[in-house]
């Protein structure tokens, strides 16, 4: 089995770097983020899942917001199942 392509490997390395940058900058960024008690529904980027939004949700939770992941697995784009799932999830909240 061949290893991952250079592009895929670079994408994975970049994702680790972005997570590190977010983690390191969080104390500074928190000063400028709005505080509140609003519910926040967080959707992952294309081909990502709720795990990728966990750092953002934790930061917002610490600022007083109530966050919700989308609970629909991996974001495969606007398929009928995903669109119906988003509507159902928002209705639950």
TAFEN-V560006 format. One record per residue. PHI is phi as a letter, one per 30 degrees, with the letter a starting at -180 (999 if undefined). Layout:
BEGIN
phi:PHI
phi:PHI
END
This chain:
BEGIN
phi:999
phi:d
phi:d
phi:d
phi:d
phi:d
phi:d
phi:d
phi:d
phi:d
phi:d
phi:d
phi:d
phi:d
phi:d
phi:d
phi:d
phi:d
phi:d
phi:d
phi:d
phi:d
phi:d
phi:d
phi:d
phi:e
phi:e
phi:d
phi:d
phi:e
phi:d
phi:c
phi:d
phi:d
phi:c
phi:l
phi:b
phi:d
phi:d
phi:b
phi:c
phi:c
phi:c
phi:d
phi:d
phi:e
phi:i
phi:c
phi:b
phi:e
phi:e
phi:d
phi:c
phi:e
phi:e
phi:d
phi:d
phi:d
phi:d
phi:d
phi:e
phi:d
phi:d
phi:j
phi:d
phi:c
phi:c
phi:b
phi:d
phi:d
phi:h
phi:c
phi:i
phi:d
phi:d
phi:c
phi:j
phi:d
phi:d
phi:e
phi:d
phi:d
phi:d
phi:d
phi:d
phi:d
phi:d
phi:d
phi:d
phi:d
phi:d
phi:d
phi:d
END
